[in-house]
Amino acid sequence: MYKHFSNQSLLIQGLKQGDEEAYTYLVENYHNRLCAYANSLIRDDLLAEDIVQNVFVQIWEKRDKLKTELSLKSYLYKLVHNKFIDEYRKGKAVMALEKTYATALALAVDEKDEIQEQKILNILFCTIQELPPKCKQIFLMSKKEGLTNIEISECLNLSIKTVESQITKAFRILKNKMGEKYETILMLIFGTDFKMNPIS
C-alpha cells in the first residue's frame, strides 16, 4: 500500500495536493525515527513525542510551501532540531547557568558568605537583563542554553560573525557595568570566553 510514495517527488507532490494517504505514509515512515532523534536531544520520551507531532502538524499546515526538490528526510530532521531548540529556550530542558555561576562564585567568595554570593549574582543577572534585546537573546542562547554559534546563527538566520560580535558586545557591556571589582569573577564564570576589553 502507498508504494508509489516511496518516490520522494511523488510523496511531496501528494502532500502539496492535500492527499491524506501521502500524509499517512509520511507519518508511518518517519514517526519512530524522528522520535528517536528527538529523544536523543531532549532525553524525555513524552516531550520528544510532542515535538515530532508538532513537526507533522507543521508539515501538513504548510504543505503548499513544500518544494519538490528538497530532501524531505533532512528537512524533517531539521524541523525536529528547531523544535528542540524552541523547547530548550522555553526552559523545559535543564538549564545549568545558575549552577555554573554558583560554582565560580564559590572560588572567588568566602564559602560562608552566602549573602555576598547572592548579591553578586543579583548584580550579574540584572546587568544581563539590561543588555540590548538582540544582544541579550544571543548571549543567553550561548551562555544559558549552551547553543553553539552555528546553532544560534541557524536559529536566528544571522551570520556567525554577527553572533560572535553580539556575544563580544555583551561581555564588554557586562565588564563596563560591573566594573573592575567583579572582573575576576566574570573570568571565573565565563573562562576563556570572557573578552578582556578595556573598561570605558
KAWO-V758293 format. One record per pair of residues at least 24 apart in sequence whose ideal C-beta (glycine too) atoms are under 8 Angstrom apart, sorted by the first residue. I is the first residue (numbers start at 1). GAP is how many residues later the second one is. D is the distance in whole Angstrom. If there is no record, write none. Layout:
i={I/I}
gap={GAP/GAP}
d={D/D}
//
This chain:
i={8/8/9/11/12/12/12/12/12/13/15/15/15/15/16/16/16/16/18/23/23/23/26/26/26/27/30/30/31/34/34/34/37/37/38/38/38/41/41/41/42/42/42/42/42/47/47/51/51/51/51/52/54/55/55/55/82/85/85/85/85/88/88/89/89/95/95/96/97/97/100/101/104/104/104/105/105/105/107/108/108/108/109/120/120/123/123/124/124/124/124/127/127/127/127/128/128/130/131/131/132/134/135/135/135/135/136/138/138/138/138/139/139/139/142/143/143/167/168/168/171/171/172/175/176}
gap={63/64/59/61/54/55/56/58/60/55/44/45/48/51/47/48/50/52/45/33/36/37/30/33/46/29/43/46/25/42/43/46/40/43/42/45/46/39/40/43/42/45/46/50/51/40/45/29/32/33/36/28/29/24/25/28/73/60/62/66/70/57/59/52/56/49/50/50/46/47/89/88/81/84/85/80/83/84/81/76/77/80/76/62/65/55/59/50/54/58/65/46/47/50/51/42/46/47/39/42/37/32/31/34/35/38/34/25/28/29/32/27/28/31/25/47/50/26/27/29/24/26/25/24/24}
d={8/6/6/7/5/8/5/7/6/6/7/8/5/6/6/6/6/8/7/8/8/6/7/7/8/6/8/6/8/6/7/5/6/6/5/8/6/8/7/5/6/7/8/8/6/6/7/6/4/6/7/7/6/5/6/6/7/8/7/7/5/5/8/7/6/6/7/7/7/4/7/6/7/4/4/7/8/8/6/6/5/6/8/7/6/6/7/8/7/8/8/7/6/5/6/8/7/8/6/6/8/6/5/5/5/7/7/6/4/6/7/7/6/4/6/7/8/8/5/8/4/7/4/6/6}
//
